């Protein structure tokens, strides 16, 4: 069971509460609470920050302490003498992104990362989890989480998050030519993808944002 599910179940057992009773206490649907307890991993839980706040209040714990205990807040960052909880912003980690849907739709959010406010000045930000090794020569590896600033275009040769064919979010280096745009991997075993101006006009490839930094991995 995931950390949050264990936390809620332990509280229910201690207070002799059913799922429905705890759900009413937290002002969250009982089906959502049941889903949280049944989820096999933390990555299977999709909640917005308002729900985390409601759960912390229902469980009677400080919000920052709650985020630390369920693994959504990095204790090493928090313990830094120059960074406090008030200096951190919760940025969504997005899973599936589809064309025509709001990029921050609740169903697209896998979890949240705690990011120093100094890293997210000006604009909207999100994070993407890297799968595969197509960007390894840029020191971006499988399992890395990348901070992205949402923007519709980037400069030539910058690394961007892109939506391909309305379904696949991918991280590639943008190479602009007079005929179109190459999505260039940073691994010679992968071929670049090319999109003509006509394909770009038809939104077969859309730039979602600019890669800002690779986030430190958190060990829970």
C-alpha positions in Angstrom: 0.0 0.0 0.0 1.1 3.6 -0.6 2.2 5.9 2.2 -0.9 8.1 2.1 -3.2 5.1 2.1 -1.4 3.6 5.1 -1.6 7.0 6.9 -5.4 7.2 6.4 -6.1 3.6 7.2 -4.0 3.8 10.5 -5.9 7.0 11.5 -9.3 5.2 10.7 -8.3 2.2 12.8 -7.1 4.3 15.7 -10.4 6.3 15.7 -12.7 3.4 14.8 -13.9 5.1 11.6 -15.3 3.6 8.4 -14.2 4.8 5.0 -17.5 6.7 4.7 -17.1 8.3 8.1 -13.5 9.5 7.4 -14.6 10.7 3.9 -17.3 12.8 5.4 -14.8 14.1 8.0 -12.4 15.1 5.3 -15.2 16.4 2.9 -13.9 14.1 0.2 -15.9 11.4 -1.6 -15.8 7.9 0.0 -14.9 6.4 -3.4 -11.8 8.6 -3.6 -10.7 7.6 -0.1 -11.2 4.0 -1.0 -9.1 4.4 -4.1 -6.3 6.0 -2.1 -6.2 3.1 0.3 -6.3 0.6 -2.5 -3.6 2.2 -4.6 -0.5 0.0 -4.9 2.0 2.9 -5.1 2.2 6.7 -4.5 2.3 7.2 -8.3 -1.2 5.8 -8.6 -2.7 8.6 -6.6 -3.9 11.7 -8.4 -5.0 14.5 -6.0 -4.9 18.2 -6.2 -3.3 20.3 -3.5 -6.7 21.3 -2.1 -7.4 17.7 -1.3 -4.0 17.2 0.4 -4.9 20.3 2.6 -8.3 18.7 3.4 -6.7 15.4 4.3 -4.1 17.1 6.5 -6.8 19.0 8.4 -8.9 15.9 8.8 -5.9 13.9 10.1 -5.1 16.7 12.5 -1.5 17.3 11.3 0.4 20.4 10.2 0.3 20.6 6.4 4.1 20.7 5.9 4.6 17.8 8.3 1.9 15.8 6.4 3.6 16.4 3.1 6.9 15.2 4.6 5.4 12.1 6.0 3.7 11.0 2.8 6.8 11.8 0.7 5.6 14.8 -1.2 8.1 17.1 0.4 11.8 16.6 0.3 13.2 16.8 3.9 16.7 17.5 2.6 15.5 20.6 0.8 13.3 21.7 3.8 16.2 21.3 6.2 18.4 23.6 4.2 19.2 26.8 6.3 18.3 29.0 3.3 15.0 27.3 2.3 11.9 27.0 4.4 8.5 25.6 3.7 7.2 29.1 2.8 10.0 29.3 0.2 8.7 26.3 -1.7 6.0 26.0 -4.4 4.1 22.8 -5.2 4.5 22.2 -9.0 2.4 19.5 -10.6 4.1 16.4 -12.2 2.1 15.7 -15.3 1.4 12.2 -16.6 -0.6 11.8 -19.8 -1.1 15.0 -21.7 -3.6 15.1 -24.6 -4.3 17.7 -27.2 -7.5 19.8 -26.6 -7.4 19.2 -22.8 -6.2 21.7 -20.2 -2.5 21.0 -19.5 -3.2 21.1 -15.8 -6.4 19.0 -15.8 -6.7 17.1 -12.5 -6.6 13.7 -14.3 -3.2 14.7 -15.9 -1.5 15.3 -12.5 0.5 12.4 -11.1 1.9 14.1 -8.0 3.6 17.3 -7.0 7.3 18.4 -6.6 8.4 21.0 -4.0 10.3 23.6 -6.0 12.1 26.7 -4.6 10.2 29.9 -5.5 13.4 31.3 -7.0 13.2 28.6 -9.7 9.7 29.4 -10.8 9.6 33.1 -11.3 7.4 34.4 -14.1 5.0 32.1 -15.9 3.4 28.7 -15.4 5.5 25.7 -14.6 5.0 21.9 -14.6 7.2 18.8 -14.3 7.6 15.8 -16.6 8.9 12.4 -15.6 11.5 11.2 -18.2 11.1 7.7 -19.6 13.8 6.1 -21.7 17.4 7.1 -22.6 16.9 9.3 -25.7 18.3 12.4 -23.9 21.2 10.7 -22.0 24.0 12.7 -23.7 22.3 15.9 -22.3 22.6 14.3 -18.9 18.9 13.7 -18.8 18.3 10.1 -17.7 15.4 7.6 -17.4 13.5 8.4 -14.2 14.6 12.0 -14.0 12.0 14.7 -13.3 12.4 17.9 -15.4 11.1 21.3 -14.5 9.3 22.9 -17.5 8.3 26.5 -18.1 5.1 26.5 -20.1 5.6 28.4 -23.4 4.5 27.9 -27.0 8.0 28.4 -28.5 11.7 28.1 -27.6 14.9 29.3 -29.1 16.7 27.2 -31.7 18.7 24.3 -30.1 16.9 24.6 -26.7 15.4 21.5 -25.1 11.6 21.5 -24.9 8.7 19.4 -23.9 6.6 18.7 -27.0 3.3 17.0 -27.7 3.4 14.7 -30.8 0.3 13.6 -32.6 -1.9 14.9 -29.8 -0.9 12.2 -27.4 2.8 11.7 -26.7 4.7 14.1 -24.5 8.4 13.9 -25.3 11.5 15.8 -24.3 13.8 16.7 -27.3 16.2 19.4 -28.5 14.5 21.7 -31.0 16.4 22.3 -34.3 14.7 24.9 -36.5 15.2 25.0 -40.3 13.6 26.9 -43.1 11.4 23.8 -43.9 10.3 22.9 -40.4 11.5 21.6 -37.0 13.6 18.6 -36.0 13.0 17.0 -32.6 16.6 15.9 -32.0 17.4 13.2 -29.4 20.6 13.3 -27.4 21.5 9.6 -28.1 22.9 8.4 -31.4 20.8 5.2 -31.4 17.6 7.3 -31.9 16.6 9.1 -35.1 15.3 12.7 -35.0 11.7 13.4 -35.9 11.0 16.0 -38.5 7.8 18.1 -38.8 7.2 20.3 -41.9 5.7 23.7 -41.6 2.4 22.2 -42.8 2.5 19.6 -40.1 3.2 22.2 -37.5 0.3 24.3 -38.8 -1.9 21.2 -38.3 -0.6 20.9 -34.7 0.9 17.5 -35.3 3.7 18.7 -33.0 3.2 21.3 -30.4 5.8 22.8 -28.1 4.5 22.7 -24.5 7.4 24.5 -22.8 11.1 24.9 -22.2 13.2 22.5 -20.1 14.6 24.6 -17.2 16.4 22.0 -15.0 16.7 18.4 -13.9 15.4 18.1 -10.4 17.4 16.3 -7.7 16.1 12.8 -7.1 14.4 12.3 -3.7 15.0 9.1 -1.8 12.1 8.2 0.5 
